[in-house]
Amino acid sequence: MVVTPRQGTYPSRPRWTRRRLYLTLGWAAVALVVAALITVGLVWWLNPERHCTEGVEQRGTPAECVGVPDSGTFAFTDDLRDITARIATENANITAEDDKTPYVEVAYLTTLTVRDDDSNSAESVRHELQGAYLAQMRHNAAYSPRIKLILANPGSHSRHWNFTVEKLKARTGGDHPLVAVAGIGPSTPENKKAARALSKAGLALAASTATATDMVAERLVRVAPPNSAQARAAASYLHDEGYDTAALVVDKASDDNLYARTLAEEFARAYPRGTRSRLAERRYEYDSSHESWGNQMHFLAEALCDERPEVVYFAGRGKQLGRFLTELADRPCRGQQDDAWQNVTVMTGDDTSNLSSAQLAESADKGVRLLFTGLAHPRMWDDRDDIPDPAREFAPGGRMAEWFPSDTHDDGQAMVAHDSVAVIGKALQMARGENGSGDPRPDGKAVAAMFQVMISQKAHGAGGYLSFTEKGTVVDHGIPILELVRREGKSGGDEDQLQGTARLRKVVW
């Protein structure tokens, strides 16, 4: 006889036991799902870079939110929440009054999700948006058409510039078209490509911090003095101060660094002056694209001991400057012997302004005197009577101090960002016409055409009265010579922190 389980030979599990097991497993699965959702939700809430908004997508590794928000504004990082909210409020105000005063869109394009290896810092980016917001507020209070300021993020190193440019181009139609782009970012091949693509799309462009001599495109103006002017100003100051010998240190990764290459070329032309001011024949080079660039700095400092110049001109990015100063401070020929190379000054360009206060403090503590040419400085008008009204906003008691009391703006980033938006605002005002006879919403080409006639109707900027050459270079812009110093101060908290700041030494006009 064959015995089957149904006949009871093998005992089966009671039904109530199976039911309890299934319920336990079910509740465990639910608990796991809930825990996962809570974890994801916390990450989503605490880190704004891990979630995006309409018009903005996560791209790259590590992922970052890039693109142009459909609404116009989005806090790409927690550091930008306050200024983004201010811009969004002003945008809402002008869109609500569209039936009374027309408006157009102006984008501010720059890397808003900076990483450690970007040339600019989160602090400098925040200052840029603060300056752009000031320009928007000043323009909208008095002129037409008004500006709806939108933010555009091409990502770290502008790696996603093409994606972001396409998003911007898609906004050039409709009742409130995008007509101009301010900012652009530092002088890099990616930003140069972005500028040319936007220009080809018919948009007016006003660069804030780009200074490379060959950073040019149709319909592009630059409100900051270019590297050629900065190099001449640096050479002039060094001559006046009696520096007779100089050596040039340059980042030879020139294909990726328009800024360093053009800065070195211009200083090599500007500094030599007969037999009095001599530039060392050897160019001291390093390659920032190589992972061993830090080691190269060590050997550069040793090699400079053979030349022992009075001043070293550093043609490279601010992020590499700190390491160079460290190695130079520890140079082997710095000693007590009779032929010791005791005193040395380093002069460099405006990229130093992109460093944060903490990074500047670290550089200021190296024991080497550091001078640099800035883009602008709040005190550059102290000795002049013809101060432009926007510059007063950066003085003690001005709106920048009122709105952003925890920030200092000695780096000049807010000033040039203000000026890039202000120049576009002036062009919009001119295209609209004194009596409102022009197009209430002029397109990008009409706005850009006004750049070339500003010689008679200069734009009032924080850095000066602005007009431009045919190639878009700013005319007669003062260049501040700054010295890096350190000071105790507060930086967004209650505790004193060591900060670096730029002390104005002279303005070369």
Beta strands, then each sheet from edge to edge (+ up, - down):
strand 1: 56-59
strand 2: 64-67
strand 3: 103-109
strand 4: 146-152
strand 5: 178-183
strand 6: 204-207
strand 7: 220-222
strand 8: 245-251
strand 9: 278-286
strand 10: 311-315
strand 11: 345-348
strand 12: 369-373
strand 13: 459-460
strand 14: 465-466
strand 15: 479-490
strand 16: 496-508
sheet 1: 1+ 2-
sheet 2: 4+ 3+ 5+ 6+ 7+
sheet 3: 9+ 8+ 10+ 11+ 12+ 15- 16+
sheet 4: 13+ 14-
end
